[in-house]
Every structure is written in structure tokens, then in C-alpha cells.
Amino acid sequence: MKLFVRMYLCVLLLLTASLSFAEYYTVSASFENAMSRQMDDALQQHQIVKYALRSNLLTVQRNSKVTEEAIQEMAEQTAESLAVTLSLTTAEEGAQTDTLTYSILNEEDAEMLTVVSTFTQGERSLTLTTVQDISNLFQESEMLQQNCQLVFLVVECIGAMGALFLTWYLTRLVGQLERTSRVFAEGDYSTRATIHSHDEIGDLAHTFNAMADSIEEKIQQLEVSVQQQEAFTANFAHELKTPMTSIIGYADTLCQKEMPQEQVREAAEYILNEGMRLEALSFKLLELFTLNQQDFLLEVMEVEIVFRDVEMSYRNSGGRGSVTLHFQCETGCIRIEYDLFKTLLLNLIDNAIKSGGSSVMILGHRSREGYQIQVTDDGCGIPAPELSRITEAFYMVDKSRSRSEHGAGLGLALCEKITRIHGGSLRFYSVEGEGATVELLLPLCEEVYEE
């Protein structure tokens, strides 16, 4: 049963029960009050008649003997003078005197209130009975009941229509939310509830919209992830196909025909170059998979130590061609996995060196946000549309330069994963033709530094 029907039936049942109780209470209370007043009047009238009869009997006793004829004549005179219906008879032998009883009798479709009392007058015990017609009281009660029933029907009809409208008004928002949920479940993830009521249903609609936003965001992330996986697979196949084709081609040439020594050396160098690119690709992929499957222990270390180690590595290797490296850092402690963090810095510096500039600045300093490490070059820069994609696996801004230097577009993807492991963030700034800056932000261990 739908909520609308249940709510409507409950309201209608409550209304019917309330009106029925009100009708019963009104009619019964009115009848009881009227009967109580009528009873008081009847008893008061009975007492007046009894006092009048006693007075008349005392007068008759002084003058003569009281006979049955005299008693009946006296009763008739009293009834006529007081306009009341009564009877006065000699009490039965052994009847209890000074008693008063009343009853309601139905006589010829008329309701009669009878009051009976027994009293002693002289040597006689007499029974006085007064009768009042109270049919009008029952008629008024019946008329009141009919009026109440009419009011009941009118109010019930009005209440039923009002309950119908009220139930529709209260449940229409639930119906609207249900229809929105059905559309959302059918695949239209952009649909939202447009309920603006300031009650529980409005809160439910707000919660539903928040849930829908979260689900839509997750679906978009999944779609992006699927696209990235497909792109990763396609790029990986392409990256393997190109060098493998070249290697197979040159190797086949060397095997199939005689060539001058110089051409043999060129072919061997090309095979070696492509083999080294495949080796670099396999190492990068291995590192990516390893980062996803391991938990790393982070230790507190001074940034200066890492900088000196990285600088020494480049100095001992004779630098990188004509590119000049400048290292500068402020004192500070960060929580890192040393080998991973060194790999991160080396990759960032290596990318800066490959930009085609003449110098690279590696600067570390403390800030309000944490410890910032900036790697800045004066090379060719990165076009603005490319900045948001440079951390994607296999993505290369300049493919020809990257492949010539055994690159596969995995360096910054590795840097992004290592940065997340350290709880930091990477930001890229560049002006095309003027160089680029990579900003690495890491949490600063303030308590260690203060000690």
C-alpha cells in the first residue's frame, strides 16, 4: 500500500473516531443534564404535593374522621389545584414508610416519570404517586442526535476532502523525490531533486542531491580511470612497438646482407639505443607497480642532507652537458622515505635538464603551508593546455626529444605517486619559451625543528 493511501486512511479514521466520540459525548451529556434537571423538578413537585396533602389531612382530622372517600376527594382537589397527575392510596400492610423511589415507564409510546413515596399520617400509612410526562425530553434528545449526525456527515465530508488535499500536499514531495530517484537509477546521473521545503523531506532531498553528486563524481572518476587505463595500454603498446620494430628491422638487415663496417656500427648503435629505451621503460613501469603495492616507512630527515646527496651525485657524474645546477635550501625537517624522495628529486631535475635550457635552480625554503622545494629551468617551457596532463603515464610534451633521450613519459607519473606517498602535492607553472617551475610541497616537522 502506498504512503499516500496509508496516510489518507489514517487521517480519515482518526477524524471519524474523533467526530463519533464528540457526537456521543454531546448527546449523552446533554440528555443526562436534562434528565437530572427533570428529576429534580419531579422530586421537588412530589414533595410540594406531599406537604399539601399532609396539611389538608391534618385539617380534615380536626373536623371529622378521615375516610377513603375523603382521601380521594382531597387528592383530586390537590391535583387540580397544582395541575399535577397523582394518586393517593392506602399503603400495603408492612410497607416501609418515609421512602422515596422513582422510575421511568413507557405507556402508550409516552415516557412517564413516576415518583412514589410512602408516609404515615395519623394512624394511616399512605402511598403518594406523582406522574410527569417526559416524552419531550426524549424527543429533544433524539432531535439533538439527528442534528449531530447531520453535522457529523457534513464535517466528515469536508474533513475527508481536507485530508485528501493535506495528504496529497505532504506526499507529493515524497513522490517527486521517488520519481527523481527512479530517473537517477535509470542512468541519468545529472538529475537532481528540486525540493526546497524546510522540513525533514527538504533535508532528505538535500542528502539525496549530495549522494547523487558523490556518485556522479565517482562515476566520472571511474570513466576517467578507464580512459586512462585504455590510454595507458595503447601508449604502452605503442612505446613497445616502435623500438621493437626498429630493433627487429636493423637486426634482420644485419643478418640478411653484408654491410660496410660503418653502417654495421650505426645499426648496432641504433639497436643499443632502442634497447636502452626499452630497459628504461621497463624500470619505470616496475617502479610504478611497486609503488602501488608497498607500504613505506617514513623517517624524519633534514632537507640539507638530501640536497647535498643529490648535488654530489650530479657533481661526481660530471653534470649534465652544458646545463648548470644551482642548489640552495633553508634548514628544515621533513618526513620521507629517503630512496624514494631522492628518486623524486632526481626525476624532477632530470626533466628540467631535458627542457633545453642552460641552468636549473633547485630551491628549498620553509613557508606557512609546509616545506617547499622548487625546481626551475630556463628551457622551452610547457604549453598551458599541456600542464594538466604532464603527470599522465606515457604523456610527453615533446615526443621526439623524450625518445632521443630514452624517455617514455613516466618520470612525472612516478613523481606524482611518490609525492602522494609523502602526503605532499606537486604544482606546475610555466611560460612557453621562458621555462617552467615545479613546486613540491611537503608537511614540515615543526616539533622536530623546534627541538
N, C-alpha and C positions, 0 to 999 in steps of 0.2 A: 504494500500500500504506500502510495506516495506521501511525502511530507505534507503537501497541501491538503490532501483528503484527511489525514490523521489530525492535523491541526484544526481543520474546519469542524470535524465531528466532535472533537474535544471541546471546542468553544461552544458549539451548539448544545451539547449535552450539559455543560456547566450552566449555560443560560436557561435551559429548560428546567433543570433541577432547582435553580435559584428562584425562578418565577413560580414554580409549583409550591415550593416552601413558603414563598411570600403570600400566595393565594390562600393556602391552608391556614397559615398563621393569622392573616387578616380576617377571614371568615370566622374561624373558631374563636379568636379573641373577641371579635365584635359580638358574636352570639352569646358567649359566656358573660360578657359585661351586661348585655341587655337582659339576659336571664337572671343575673344577680340582682339588677335593679327591680325587675318584675317580682322576684321572690321577696325582696324587702318590702315592696309595696303590698304584696298579698299578705304577708305576715303582719304588717302594720295595720292593714284593714281588718284582718281577723281579730287582732287584739282590740281594736276600736269596737267592733261588733260585740265581742265577748263582754267588754266593760259596759256597753249599753244594755245588753241583756241582763247582766247581773244587777244593774241599777233598777231596771224595770221589775225584775223578780223580787227585789227587796221591797219595792213599793207595793207590789201585789200581796206579798206575805204579811204586811202590816194590816192590810184591809180585809183580806179574806184568805181562804185556803187556795193553794196553787194546784190546779188540775191540769190534766193533759191538754184539754181544750184551751185553757188559759195560756199554756206554754206555747202552743202552736199559733194562737192568735197573736201573742206577743212577738213571736219570731216573724210572722208575716208583716206586722207593723214595722218592726225594725228593718227588715229587708226593703220594705217600700220606702221608708224614710231615708235610709242610707244608700239606696239604689245598688243593692248587692244581692247576689243569689246565695241563700244559705238554707240550712236545715238544722233543726234543734230537736234532738231525740233523747229519750232516757237511755243512759249508758247501760251496757250489759252488766250483769252481776259479776263482780270480781274484776271489772276493768280498772286499769291503773289511771289514777286521776293526775291532774296537773301535768299532762303530757301534751306535746305538740308535734304533729307529723304532717308531711306534705308529700304530694305525688302528682305526676303529670299523666293524664289519661286521655286516650283518643276516643272521642264519642262523636259518631256521625261525621267523620272527616274534620273534626274540630279538636284542637288541642286544649284541654282543660286543666288548669292548675287547681288542685284540691288541697285545702288546708284543714286538718282535723285536730281538735283539742278536746280533752275531757276535763271537766271541772266539777266541783261539789258546791251546791248552793242549798244551804239548809240541810235537809235530810235527803235531798235528791242528788244523784250524780247524772250530769247531763253531758251529751256529746254534741259539740258545735262543728258544723262543716260549712266552710265557705268555698265557693267555686268561682274562678275567673277564667274567662276565655282568652287564651294567649296565642290563638292561631295567627294573629297579625305578626307576632314576634317570629314565628317560624317562616311566615311568608316574606317578611323583611330579610331574614337570613338567606332564604332561597334566592330572593332577588339580588341580594349582595353577591351571592355565589355566582349567579349568572353574569352579573356585571364584571366580576373578577375574571371569569372565564373569557368574556369578550376582550377585556384588557389583556389577558394572558395571550390570546391568539394574535391580537394586534402587535403587542410588544414582541412576541415570538417571531412574527413575520419580519418586523423591522430589524430585530436583532439578528435573524438569520441572514438577511441581506447585508447588514453591517458586518457580521462575522465573515461573510463571504468576501467582502471587499477588504477587510482587515487581513484576512488570511492570504489573499492574493497579494496584497501590498507587502506583507512580511516575507512571503516565499518567492516573490518574483526575483529578488536579488539572488537567492539561492539557485533558482532556475537559470538565471543569467550566468552565474558562476559555473553551473554544471554544463551549460552549452559551450562556454569558453573552454572548459577542461576537455570536453569531447573534441572540439576543433584542435586543441593542442595535442591531444593523444593521436589524432589522425595525421599529424605530421606538420601542421602549421605552427612552427615554433615561435613565430613573431607575434602571434595573437596574445592579447593581454586583457585582463578584466578591467572594465571601466566603471567600477563601483566606487562611489565617493561618500558613502554613508559613514557616520561617526559612531559606529557600534561594532559588535563582535563580527558581523558579516563584513563590514568595511575592513576590519583587521585581518579577517580571513582572506579577503581579496588582495590586500597588500602583501600578505605572506605568500599567496599563490603567485603574484607577479614576481616577488623576489625569487621564489623557487624556479619560475619559468626563466627568469634572467640567468640564474645559475646554470640551469640545464642547457639553455641556448649557448651560453658561454662555453660549457664543457663540450657540447656538440661541435661548436666552431673549432675549439682546440683539437678535438679528435679529427675533424676534417683537415685542419692544417697539418696535424701529425701524420695523417695518411698521405697527404700530398708530399710532405717532406720525406716520408719513407719511400714513396714512389720516385721522387726526385733523387733521393739518395741511391736507390737501386739503379736508376738509369744512369746517373753520373758515375757510379762505381763501375758499371759495365763499360761505359764509355772510356773511363780512365784506364781500365784494363785493356780494352780493345786496341786503343791507339798504340801504346808501346809494344804490346804483344804482336800486333800486325807488323810493326816496323822490325822487331827482333826476328820474327819468322821470315820476313822478306829478305833482310840482309843475310841471315844465316843460310837461307836457301840459295841466295846468289853466290855466297862463298863456297857452298857445296857443289853447285851445278857447273860453274865455269871458272876458268883461270882468269885472275885479275892482277893488274900491277900491284906492287907492294904498297904503294901509296894509297890506292883505293881499298886494299885489304885493311890497312890501318884505319882509314876513315870509317869503313863499315864496322870494324871491331870497336872503335870509339863510340860509334852511334849505338851499337848493341850494349856496350858498357853503360852509356849514359841512360838509355831507356831502362836497363836493368836496375840501375841505382834509383831511378824514379819509382820503379815498382817496389823496390826494397823500402824506400821512404814511405810509400803509400801503405805498405803492409804494417810497418812500425806504427804509423799514425792510427790506423784502424785498430790495431791491437791495444794501443793506449786508450782509445775511446771506449772500447768494450770493457777494458779493465776498470776504468773509472766508474762505469755504471754498476759494477758487480762487487766492489770492495768498500769497506768502511776504513777510513783513515784516521789515525791518531794525530791530533793537532797539538803542537807544543808551542809555548811562548818563546819568542826569539827576537833579538834586536835586529832592526832593519839594516843597520850599518854592516852587520856581519854578512848578510845575504848580498848586499850591494858589492862588498869587497870581493866576495867569492865570484860573482858574475863578472865583475870588471877584470879580475885576474884571469878568468877563463878566456876572455877575449884578448887580453894583452899577450898571454902565452901563445895563443894561436896566431898572433901577428895581425889581429884586427880583421877587418873585412874589406879588403881592397882599399879604396881611397876614402872610405867613409870614416869620419872622426866621431868617437863616442865620448860623451861628457856625462859623468856620474856625479850626483850631488844629492845628499839626503840629510834630513834632520833626525835627531835622536828620537826613537820611539820603539815600542814593543808591540808585536802582533802575534796572533796565534796561527801557526802554519804547520803544514807537513813539508819539511824542508825540500825534499827532492821534487815534489810536485810544484812547489812555489818557484823553485829555481827554473824548472821547465817552463812555467808560465812566463817568467820574465824573459827567458831566452827566446821564446816564441814571439813575444811582443817586439823585442829588439830585432830579431831576425826579419820580421815583417817590415819594420821601419827601415832596416838596411836595404831591403829589396825595393823600396819605393823609388829609388833612383836619385836620392838626394846626396848631399855631401857631408852632412853631420846629423847625429842623433843625440838628443838630450834626454837623460833619464834622471828625473827629479822626484824626490820623496819628501813630503812635509806633512806635519800634523794640521788637522782642521777640526772644526766643530762636529763634522759628520764622522770623523774617524781618521785613519791614515791614508793619504792619497799618494799614489805613485803615477807619475805622468811620463809617457814615452812619446816624445815629439820629434818629428822629422821635417826636413825641408824638401821633400820629394814631390812627386807629381800630384799627390793628394787623391782623394776619393770622391767621385761624383755624389752629389746629395742623394739621388734616388737609390744609390747602391749601399748607403750606410746601414739601412735596416736589415740587409741580407748578408753582410760580410761574415757573420758568425755561423751561417748555414754550412753544413758539411758539403765539400766539393765546390763551394761557390768561390769563384776567382774573378776579381775585377779585371785584371789584365792576364788573360789565359796564356798568351804567348810567353810573357816574361816569367810567369809562375812555372810553366812546364820546362822552360830552359834552365831553371834553377832547381829542378826536381821537386817542385811544389805540386800539391794535389788539392789545395783549398781546404785542408783540415786543421791548419795551425790555429786559427781563431776559434774554431769549434772546440778544440781542445782547451784553449784558454778560457772559453765560456764555462765549460764543465768544471775546470779546476777552480775558477773563481766562485762558483756556486758551492763547491765543497768547502771553501774557506768562509762562506757566509758573506761574500762581498758582491760587488757589481762592477760591470765594465761599461764605460761610456766612450763614444767615438765622436770626435769633432774634426772637421776637415774643410778646407777651402781648395777647390780643384786648382792645381797648378802652383799652390803655395805650401803644401804639406798637410800633415794630419797629426792629431794628438789622440792617444789612447789614455783614458783616465781610469785607473784601478783604485777602487775604494774598499778598504778593509776595516773591520772593527778594531779599535785601538784598545789595548790592555792598559787602561789608566791606572788601575791599582798597582800593577807591576811597575809602571814607570814612576809612580809617586814613591814607592818603596826604594 
